[in-house]
Amino acid sequence: MESLLCDEIWVTSPVTPDPPTQVPDFDICTSSSFYTSQQDRQQALAFCMRQEVSYMPEPGYAHRLRSDDIKISRFRLIQWIIKSRSRLNLSLETIFNAANYLDRFISMNQWHDWKCWMVESLSVASLSVASKFTESFAPSIDGIQMENQEHTCDLSTIQRMEMTLLQALEWRLRSTTSYSFAELLLCSIDFLQPTLHRELITRVTNLLLHALSDPKFLEFKPSVVAVSAIRCCSEELLSSKSDVSLLTYVTDIIPHEQKDDLARCQKIMELRMTDQLYKIVVRGNSKYCPSSPITVLKTKGTNTCDCHVNLSGSKMQAESRSNQRKRKREGD
């Protein structure tokens, strides 16, 4: 199958443009820097608020994760995606988009009959597509797949999974995530000292990365998760005067009918912040972050996968659920 991008020299050639040598720890305001005024940011926020529901997983997905055997596998997949950021020099936007693609795809399909290689190829395909969409220098598929895997999917298999993923998502890749809202909100703040502002951004970013692998937060809209993270970190970090101004500013974007969700989400997030295991996981401890998605499921031996991606039922399921979701939203 042909490459998903035109003239993708890096797919067929061993020569790949050198990516940046270091991933910045502080990049949350980078991609929104083209917004030249507060009015631009407010318009962008309004647009994100209108779009966020259409980029969420299918209804009932969070509940399904509580009772399905996919919960642990999803956790390890998301942790692998997060850990890949430093290994591959990826932006935060890429990480959140990849996780969003993964969740949206899984929510459209039945998990039980999937083979191990399908799980692995999906995680690689999600990160690959997100990288191509976001990064100036996207890593090769060989670069994304770590060495010494028990299964290594070849290029054509990953490309077929990429196409399956794209078709299921209907090529809608500009996802609206909790990071999208945090980025716009935090970069709009102009009443904090630079050092304090930087520290707040760092804490919010870390907390959102922690929340990314926690299926409990899939119950809430991305805007609610982002505002909850900002509120939690600001209450911990800022003085009362600054805190009041910031809390008022970020909370105003949440509609009145979602205030209860905001309070519930923030309470869960505050509890997570006191959990020692949660802190370890968020910091990317290698014990909980698999070096490759192969550790998600137990396998035997080393196997090079040259399998045909056949999820033909997924499109029908996706269309059916999409229509159901559309009718539900029209009725709300």
C-alpha positions as CSV (number, residue, x, y, z in Angstrom):
1,M,0.0,0.0,0.0
2,E,1.2,3.5,-0.8
3,S,2.3,5.7,2.0
4,L,-0.4,7.9,3.7
5,L,1.5,11.1,2.9
6,C,2.8,12.3,-0.5
7,D,6.5,11.8,-1.1
8,E,7.2,10.3,2.3
9,I,10.9,9.9,1.7
10,W,11.5,8.6,5.3
11,V,9.2,5.6,4.7
12,T,11.2,4.1,1.9
13,S,14.7,5.6,2.6
14,P,17.1,5.0,5.5
15,V,17.9,8.7,5.4
16,T,15.6,10.6,7.8
17,P,15.8,14.3,8.6
18,D,17.4,14.9,11.9
19,P,14.7,15.7,14.5
20,P,15.2,18.2,17.3
21,T,17.8,16.8,19.7
22,Q,15.8,17.4,22.9
23,V,12.2,17.4,23.8
24,P,11.4,20.6,25.7
25,D,9.7,20.1,29.1
26,F,7.8,23.3,28.6
27,D,6.0,23.3,25.3
28,I,2.4,23.9,26.2
29,C,2.3,27.4,24.8
30,T,4.3,26.7,21.7
31,S,1.7,25.7,19.2
32,S,-0.8,28.4,20.4
33,S,1.7,31.2,20.0
34,F,0.2,32.2,16.6
35,Y,-2.8,33.5,18.5
36,T,-1.9,37.2,18.6
37,S,-4.6,38.4,20.9
38,Q,-6.9,37.4,23.7
39,Q,-9.8,37.7,21.2
40,D,-8.2,35.1,19.0
41,R,-7.8,32.7,21.9
42,Q,-11.3,33.3,23.1
43,Q,-12.6,32.4,19.6
44,A,-10.4,29.3,19.6
45,L,-11.8,28.3,23.0
46,A,-15.4,28.8,21.7
47,F,-14.6,26.6,18.7
48,C,-13.1,23.9,20.9
49,M,-16.1,23.9,23.1
50,R,-18.4,23.4,20.1
51,Q,-16.2,20.6,18.7
52,E,-15.1,18.6,21.8
53,V,-18.0,16.1,22.0
54,S,-17.5,15.0,18.3
55,Y,-13.9,14.0,19.2
56,M,-14.8,11.9,22.2
57,P,-15.0,8.1,22.3
58,E,-18.4,6.5,21.7
59,P,-20.9,6.8,24.6
60,G,-20.6,4.2,27.2
61,Y,-16.9,3.6,26.6
62,A,-15.8,4.6,30.1
63,H,-18.3,2.3,31.6
64,R,-17.2,-0.5,29.3
65,L,-13.6,-0.1,30.5
66,R,-14.7,-0.7,34.1
67,S,-16.1,-4.1,33.3
68,D,-14.0,-5.2,30.3
69,D,-10.6,-6.9,30.3
70,I,-9.3,-4.1,28.2
71,K,-8.7,-1.8,31.2
72,I,-5.2,-3.0,32.0
73,S,-4.2,-3.3,28.4
74,R,-5.4,0.3,27.7
75,F,-3.5,1.6,30.7
76,R,-0.2,0.1,29.5
77,L,-0.8,1.2,25.9
78,I,-1.3,4.8,27.0
79,Q,1.7,4.6,29.3
80,W,3.8,3.4,26.3
81,I,2.6,6.3,24.2
82,I,3.5,8.8,27.0
83,K,6.9,7.3,27.5
84,S,7.5,7.5,23.7
85,R,7.5,11.3,23.9
86,S,11.0,11.5,25.3
87,R,12.3,8.6,23.3
88,L,11.1,10.0,20.0
89,N,11.2,13.8,20.7
90,L,7.5,14.2,20.3
91,S,5.3,17.1,21.3
92,L,2.6,16.9,24.0
93,E,-0.1,17.5,21.3
94,T,1.1,14.4,19.5
95,I,0.8,12.3,22.7
96,F,-2.7,13.5,23.5
97,N,-3.9,13.0,19.9
98,A,-2.5,9.5,19.8
99,A,-4.3,8.6,23.0
100,N,-7.5,10.1,21.6
101,Y,-7.2,8.1,18.3
102,L,-6.6,4.9,20.3
103,D,-9.7,5.4,22.6
104,R,-12.0,6.5,19.7
105,F,-11.0,3.4,17.7
106,I,-11.3,0.9,20.6
107,S,-14.7,2.4,21.5
108,M,-16.0,1.6,18.0
109,N,-15.0,-2.1,18.1
110,Q,-15.3,-5.3,20.1
111,W,-12.0,-6.1,21.9
112,H,-12.4,-9.7,22.8
113,D,-11.5,-11.3,19.4
114,W,-8.4,-9.2,18.8
115,K,-5.1,-10.9,18.4
116,C,-2.0,-9.7,20.2
117,W,-0.4,-8.3,17.1
118,M,-3.5,-6.3,16.4
119,V,-3.3,-4.6,19.8
120,E,0.4,-3.8,19.1
121,S,-0.1,-2.5,15.6
122,L,-3.0,-0.3,16.7
123,S,-0.9,1.5,19.3
124,V,2.0,1.9,16.8
125,A,-0.4,3.1,14.1
126,S,-2.1,5.6,16.5
127,L,1.3,7.1,17.4
128,S,2.5,7.1,13.8
129,V,-0.6,8.9,12.5
130,A,-0.5,11.4,15.3
131,S,3.2,12.1,14.6
132,K,2.5,12.6,10.9
133,F,-0.3,15.0,11.6
134,T,1.5,17.1,14.2
135,E,5.3,16.8,14.0
136,S,7.6,18.6,11.6
137,F,9.9,15.5,11.7
138,A,7.7,12.4,12.1
139,P,9.6,9.3,13.2
140,S,9.7,6.3,11.0
141,I,7.6,3.3,11.8
142,D,10.8,1.3,12.5
143,G,11.8,4.1,14.9
144,I,8.4,3.9,16.7
145,Q,8.7,0.1,17.1
146,M,11.3,-0.7,19.6
147,E,13.9,-3.4,19.1
148,N,13.8,-6.7,20.9
149,Q,10.0,-7.0,20.6
150,E,8.4,-10.4,20.7
151,H,6.3,-9.4,17.8
152,T,7.4,-6.9,15.2
153,C,4.8,-5.9,12.6
154,D,6.2,-5.1,9.2
155,L,5.7,-1.8,7.4
156,S,2.8,-3.0,5.2
157,T,0.9,-4.3,8.3
158,I,1.3,-1.0,10.1
159,Q,0.3,0.9,7.0
160,R,-2.9,-1.2,6.7
161,M,-3.7,-0.6,10.3
162,E,-3.1,3.1,9.8
163,M,-5.6,3.1,7.0
164,T,-8.1,1.1,9.0
165,L,-7.7,3.6,11.9
166,L,-8.1,6.6,9.6
167,Q,-11.2,5.2,8.0
168,A,-12.8,4.5,11.3
169,L,-12.0,8.0,12.5
170,E,-13.3,9.3,9.2
171,W,-10.0,11.2,8.8
172,R,-10.9,13.6,11.6
173,L,-7.5,14.0,13.3
174,R,-7.6,17.5,14.7
175,S,-8.8,16.3,18.0
176,T,-10.0,18.5,20.8
177,T,-8.4,17.1,23.9
178,S,-7.9,18.3,27.5
179,Y,-4.5,19.5,26.4
180,S,-6.1,21.7,23.7
181,F,-8.1,23.5,26.4
182,A,-5.2,23.7,28.9
183,E,-2.9,25.1,26.3
184,L,-5.3,27.9,25.3
185,L,-6.3,28.7,28.9
186,L,-2.9,28.8,30.4
187,C,-1.4,30.8,27.5
188,S,-4.2,33.4,28.0
189,I,-3.1,34.1,31.6
190,D,-1.2,37.4,31.8
191,F,-1.5,38.3,35.5
192,L,1.1,35.8,36.9
193,Q,4.8,36.2,37.4
194,P,6.7,34.3,34.6
195,T,8.3,31.9,37.0
196,L,5.0,31.1,38.7
197,H,3.3,30.9,35.3
198,R,5.9,28.4,34.1
199,E,5.5,26.3,37.3
200,L,1.8,26.2,36.9
201,I,2.0,25.1,33.3
202,T,4.4,22.3,34.3
203,R,2.2,21.0,37.1
204,V,-1.0,21.1,34.9
205,T,0.8,19.3,32.1
206,N,2.0,16.5,34.4
207,L,-1.4,16.2,36.0
208,L,-3.1,15.9,32.6
209,L,-0.6,13.3,31.5
210,H,-1.4,11.3,34.7
211,A,-5.1,11.6,34.0
212,L,-4.6,10.4,30.4
213,S,-4.1,6.8,31.4
214,D,-6.9,6.9,34.0
215,P,-10.2,5.7,32.4
216,K,-12.2,7.5,35.1
217,F,-11.6,10.8,33.4
218,L,-13.1,9.5,30.1
219,E,-16.5,10.1,31.8
220,F,-15.9,13.8,31.5
221,K,-15.6,16.2,28.6
222,P,-12.0,17.4,27.8
223,S,-12.8,20.9,28.8
224,V,-13.9,19.7,32.3
225,V,-10.8,17.7,32.8
226,A,-8.6,20.6,31.7
227,V,-10.3,23.1,34.0
228,S,-10.2,20.6,36.9
229,A,-6.4,20.2,36.5
230,I,-5.9,23.9,36.4
231,R,-8.0,24.4,39.5
232,C,-6.2,21.7,41.4
233,C,-2.8,23.0,40.6
234,S,-3.6,26.6,41.2
235,E,-5.1,25.9,44.6
236,E,-1.9,24.1,45.5
237,L,0.5,26.7,44.1
238,L,-0.9,30.2,44.1
239,S,-1.7,32.8,46.7
240,S,-5.4,33.4,47.5
241,K,-5.6,36.6,45.4
242,S,-4.1,35.1,42.3
243,D,-6.0,32.0,42.9
244,V,-9.4,33.7,42.9
245,S,-8.7,35.5,39.6
246,L,-7.4,32.4,37.9
247,L,-10.2,30.2,39.1
248,T,-12.8,32.7,38.0
249,Y,-11.2,33.0,34.6
250,V,-10.9,29.3,33.8
251,T,-14.2,28.2,35.3
252,D,-16.2,30.7,33.3
253,I,-15.8,28.6,30.1
254,I,-17.7,25.7,31.7
255,P,-21.5,25.9,31.1
256,H,-23.7,26.1,34.2
257,E,-25.2,22.7,33.5
258,Q,-21.7,21.1,33.7
259,K,-20.7,22.6,37.0
260,D,-21.6,19.4,38.9
261,D,-19.4,17.4,36.5
262,L,-16.6,19.9,37.2
263,A,-16.9,19.5,40.9
264,R,-17.0,15.7,40.6
265,C,-14.0,15.6,38.3
266,Q,-11.9,17.9,40.4
267,K,-12.7,15.8,43.5
268,I,-11.5,12.7,41.7
269,M,-8.4,14.5,40.5
270,E,-7.6,15.8,44.0
271,L,-7.8,12.2,45.4
272,R,-5.5,11.0,42.6
273,M,-2.9,13.7,43.6
274,T,-2.6,12.2,47.0
275,D,-2.2,8.7,45.7
276,Q,1.5,7.6,45.9
277,L,1.1,5.0,43.2
278,Y,-0.5,7.5,40.9
279,K,2.4,9.9,41.4
280,I,4.9,7.1,40.5
281,V,2.9,6.2,37.3
282,V,2.7,9.8,36.2
283,R,6.4,10.4,36.6
284,G,6.9,7.6,34.0
285,N,8.5,5.0,36.3
286,S,9.8,2.3,34.0
287,K,8.1,-0.4,36.2
288,Y,4.7,0.9,34.9
289,C,5.7,2.2,31.5
290,P,6.4,-0.6,29.1
291,S,9.3,0.1,26.7
292,S,7.1,-1.2,23.9
293,P,3.5,-2.1,23.4
294,I,4.4,-5.8,23.2
295,T,4.4,-6.0,26.9
296,V,0.7,-5.3,27.0
297,L,-0.1,-9.0,26.4
298,K,1.9,-12.1,27.1
299,T,3.3,-13.8,24.0
300,K,5.8,-16.5,23.3
301,G,8.8,-16.3,21.1
302,T,9.7,-13.7,18.5
303,N,7.4,-13.4,15.6
304,T,7.4,-11.0,12.6
305,C,3.8,-10.2,11.8
306,D,2.7,-10.1,8.1
307,C,-0.9,-10.2,8.8
308,H,-3.9,-8.8,7.0
309,V,-5.8,-6.2,8.9
310,N,-9.4,-7.3,8.7
311,L,-11.7,-5.2,10.8
312,S,-14.3,-4.9,8.2
313,G,-17.0,-4.9,10.8
314,S,-15.6,-1.9,12.5
315,K,-16.8,0.5,9.8
316,M,-20.3,-0.7,10.1
317,Q,-20.2,-0.5,13.9
318,A,-18.7,2.9,13.7
319,E,-21.3,4.2,11.3
320,S,-24.1,2.7,13.5
321,R,-22.7,4.2,16.7
322,S,-22.0,7.5,15.0
323,N,-25.7,7.7,13.9
324,Q,-26.8,6.8,17.4
325,R,-24.6,9.4,18.9
326,K,-25.8,12.0,16.4
327,R,-29.4,11.3,17.3
328,K,-28.6,11.5,21.0
329,R,-26.9,14.8,20.6
330,E,-29.7,16.2,18.5
331,G,-32.1,15.2,21.2
332,D,-30.1,16.9,24.0
